[in-house]
Each structure stands twice: as C-alpha cells, then as structure tokens.
Amino acid sequence: MTAAPLLFAERTSVEQVELGNELAPRFDAAGLLPAIVVDAASSQILMLGQMNPDALERTIVTRQAHFWSRSRQALWRKGEHSGFTQTVERMLVDDDQDAVILLVRVEGPGSCHVGFRSCFYREVDLDSHMRPSRLLRTETEPAFDAAAVYAGLPNPTKL
Amino acid sequence: MTAAPLLFAERTSVEQVELGNELAPRFDAAGLLPAIVVDAASSQILMLGQMNPDALERTIVTRQAHFWSRSRQALWRKGEHSGFTQTVERMLVDDDQDAVILLVRVEGPGSCHVGFRSCFYREVDLDSHMRPSRLLRTETEPAFDAAAVYAGLPNPTKL
C-alpha cells in the first residue's frame, strides 16, 4: 500500500515515542513487529503474529488482522483460507512502540492452524522435574478439523 | 546455566513440536523467543519480553521471569533494579513452540520502565483518519515514579 509513510510518524525522540500521541512503530532487525492477538469477547490470548509495515498498515486501514508469514515469506490476511477472520476492535501499542496488541472479534471456532481455539493450548509443567520439561494440554479437544479447513496448504511450522 | 541441553528437547518432527509433551522451543534468527507477560491476578497483559535460551531456562528453574535485553545486550532478571519482580505461576507455549505466555504474580505497582502498570498504556485511535495515526492514553496516571525507581540507569528505548 502506498500510504504507509503517512500513517506512521518518524521516530524523533524517546519522549515522542514513549509519551507522544503519534504512532511511530519500530520494526526489528528482520523488519518485523510482534502482534499479540486477544479474543475481545473472552480476553483469551489466541496467537502471536508478526507484522511488517505493510501488514500493520493494512490492519489499521481495513480493521482486518494482517500478518507477515515468515515461513511463506508472504503477506497474509488472517482467515483468507479458513474464513476464520479477525476483525480488530482495538489496537494497543507498548512504551517503545515495538509491539502491539490486537483485540479482535473472531469468526469461526478457532485461530490456530493445528485446530485449537488458541495457539497456546499447552503449558509447561513447572512442578515436574523431568527433563526435558513436560507439557500439559490446556485444550484437550480440537475446536475444528484443521486437516479439512487447511487442505492442500503447507504446514507453517518449521523445525 | 549448564542444564539447558537437558531442559529442552531437540526438535525432531512437526508432530512432536505441535502435539507432543516435551518442551522443544524454537528461537528466531536472532536467537530469541518472545514472552508475553500477563498479570495472573487481573489478566492484564503487562509487557512483551524477549528470551534467549539461558533466560528461558532460568525462568523455568527459578520461576522468576528473566529476559534478554536487546538494548543492553545482557541477561536481565525482571525487578533486579526496581524490586518489581515477576514470579511465574504458569507458562504456556504455542503450537510451533516459538512463543510463550508467562502468567505472573507481580511485586510492586507496575512492570513498565516509563512508570505505568502495563507497557501497553496507549491505543491507536482507529476511528480517527488523522495521519499519522493518533494514540490515546488508556492509563492516564503513572503507577510509580520511574525517574526515582530507575535512577542512574540508561533508558532502554531505542529510536
């Protein structure tokens, strides 16, 4: 999109970045900014996505969550394949403006490519002294049939 | 710390990573993994930190949140200067194990170096068509006097 230089302010001082009222995002060495996605209705954290400037701009302008897929090296509108879109109701930004939170309204049963409601469906068993550390399921049943919903698409998980 | 190779499993297959019960984290090209920190009592998202393998291991073993400071290029135990420590009650991990959530008990009034309770004390005004995008305060008053608490320390915000 062409409006990005207008949508984001230049970063000119620490005070402007931390206490100002202009969006002046900072992208990391890879050109990305992490976006924490929260279900606005339940307050559950659904996923952590990465945004390049284009993804952040499209998200603000369209209110549809967009990300940069590192595994596919492509811009990605959440739900473009599954139909499980995320409409942004609110977007928060942190002190140094290198991370955002999206409070979203989710279409469909889940946001995780494995088929769970949230990508965070396991927790580390901090009481266990087993090595390696053990994971426990917090969502026991998938929310949808990922193999059907994402049929024909490569799995984004990389080793 | 020396136990890291034992604490984390090697990543051997997509199925193991997504559906297994072993912690097998993936660090990005910079050797880091983002950690979303949530106040366990209020469910408020407080900050987004970055962990290298050492920080993740120390967090699990000690249950005190540790991060890697990119601005200082140093391991950092949250609260080591301010006293505002974060004790980890639960740790969740995502589908491809490249992000975690820490549910923490916070000592003190806040977790943000600017002096607010949460680092996410502003939101983007999505209803405004002003350019650049405008930010609105969600926390109007600081929670503590950051200049006093962090006296003598460099500001971690980079332009």
Chai-1 contact restraints between the chains, C-beta under 6 A:
chainA,res_idxA,chainB,res_idxB,connection_type,confidence,min_distance_angstrom,max_distance_angstrom,comment,restraint_id
A,L6,B,R131,contact,1.0,0.0,6.0,A-B,restraint_1
A,L7,B,P132,contact,1.0,0.0,6.0,A-B,restraint_2
A,L7,B,S133,contact,1.0,0.0,6.0,A-B,restraint_3
A,F8,B,P132,contact,1.0,0.0,6.0,A-B,restraint_4
A,A9,B,P132,contact,1.0,0.0,6.0,A-B,restraint_5
A,R11,B,L159,contact,1.0,0.0,6.0,A-B,restraint_6
A,V14,B,N155,contact,1.0,0.0,6.0,A-B,restraint_7
A,V14,B,T157,contact,1.0,0.0,6.0,A-B,restraint_8
A,V17,B,T157,contact,1.0,0.0,6.0,A-B,restraint_9
A,E18,B,V114,contact,1.0,0.0,6.0,A-B,restraint_10
A,E18,B,T157,contact,1.0,0.0,6.0,A-B,restraint_11
A,N21,B,R134,contact,1.0,0.0,6.0,A-B,restraint_12
A,N21,B,L135,contact,1.0,0.0,6.0,A-B,restraint_13
A,E22,B,P132,contact,1.0,0.0,6.0,A-B,restraint_14
A,L23,B,V124,contact,1.0,0.0,6.0,A-B,restraint_15
A,L23,B,P132,contact,1.0,0.0,6.0,A-B,restraint_16
A,L23,B,S133,contact,1.0,0.0,6.0,A-B,restraint_17
A,L23,B,L135,contact,1.0,0.0,6.0,A-B,restraint_18
A,P34,B,P34,contact,1.0,0.0,6.0,A-B,restraint_19
A,I36,B,I36,contact,1.0,0.0,6.0,A-B,restraint_20
A,S43,B,S43,contact,1.0,0.0,6.0,A-B,restraint_21
A,I45,B,I101,contact,1.0,0.0,6.0,A-B,restraint_22
A,L48,B,A99,contact,1.0,0.0,6.0,A-B,restraint_23
A,R90,B,E123,contact,1.0,0.0,6.0,A-B,restraint_24
A,M91,B,V124,contact,1.0,0.0,6.0,A-B,restraint_25
A,L92,B,F120,contact,1.0,0.0,6.0,A-B,restraint_26
A,L92,B,E123,contact,1.0,0.0,6.0,A-B,restraint_27
A,V93,B,R122,contact,1.0,0.0,6.0,A-B,restraint_28
A,D94,B,C119,contact,1.0,0.0,6.0,A-B,restraint_29
A,D94,B,F120,contact,1.0,0.0,6.0,A-B,restraint_30
A,D95,B,C112,contact,1.0,0.0,6.0,A-B,restraint_31
A,D95,B,V114,contact,1.0,0.0,6.0,A-B,restraint_32
A,D95,B,C119,contact,1.0,0.0,6.0,A-B,restraint_33
A,D96,B,T157,contact,1.0,0.0,6.0,A-B,restraint_34
A,A99,B,L48,contact,1.0,0.0,6.0,A-B,restraint_35
A,I101,B,I45,contact,1.0,0.0,6.0,A-B,restraint_36
A,I101,B,F120,contact,1.0,0.0,6.0,A-B,restraint_37
A,C112,B,D95,contact,1.0,0.0,6.0,A-B,restraint_38
A,V114,B,E18,contact,1.0,0.0,6.0,A-B,restraint_39
A,V114,B,D95,contact,1.0,0.0,6.0,A-B,restraint_40
A,C119,B,D94,contact,1.0,0.0,6.0,A-B,restraint_41
A,C119,B,D95,contact,1.0,0.0,6.0,A-B,restraint_42
A,F120,B,L92,contact,1.0,0.0,6.0,A-B,restraint_43
A,F120,B,D94,contact,1.0,0.0,6.0,A-B,restraint_44
A,F120,B,I101,contact,1.0,0.0,6.0,A-B,restraint_45
A,R122,B,V93,contact,1.0,0.0,6.0,A-B,restraint_46
A,E123,B,R90,contact,1.0,0.0,6.0,A-B,restraint_47
A,E123,B,L92,contact,1.0,0.0,6.0,A-B,restraint_48
A,V124,B,L23,contact,1.0,0.0,6.0,A-B,restraint_49
A,V124,B,M91,contact,1.0,0.0,6.0,A-B,restraint_50
A,R131,B,L6,contact,1.0,0.0,6.0,A-B,restraint_51
A,R131,B,L7,contact,1.0,0.0,6.0,A-B,restraint_52
A,P132,B,L7,contact,1.0,0.0,6.0,A-B,restraint_53
A,P132,B,F8,contact,1.0,0.0,6.0,A-B,restraint_54
A,P132,B,A9,contact,1.0,0.0,6.0,A-B,restraint_55
A,P132,B,E22,contact,1.0,0.0,6.0,A-B,restraint_56
A,P132,B,L23,contact,1.0,0.0,6.0,A-B,restraint_57
A,S133,B,L7,contact,1.0,0.0,6.0,A-B,restraint_58
A,S133,B,L23,contact,1.0,0.0,6.0,A-B,restraint_59
A,R134,B,N21,contact,1.0,0.0,6.0,A-B,restraint_60
A,L135,B,N21,contact,1.0,0.0,6.0,A-B,restraint_61
A,L135,B,L23,contact,1.0,0.0,6.0,A-B,restraint_62
A,N155,B,V14,contact,1.0,0.0,6.0,A-B,restraint_63
A,T157,B,V14,contact,1.0,0.0,6.0,A-B,restraint_64
A,T157,B,V17,contact,1.0,0.0,6.0,A-B,restraint_65
A,T157,B,E18,contact,1.0,0.0,6.0,A-B,restraint_66
A,T157,B,D96,contact,1.0,0.0,6.0,A-B,restraint_67
A,L159,B,R11,contact,1.0,0.0,6.0,A-B,restraint_68
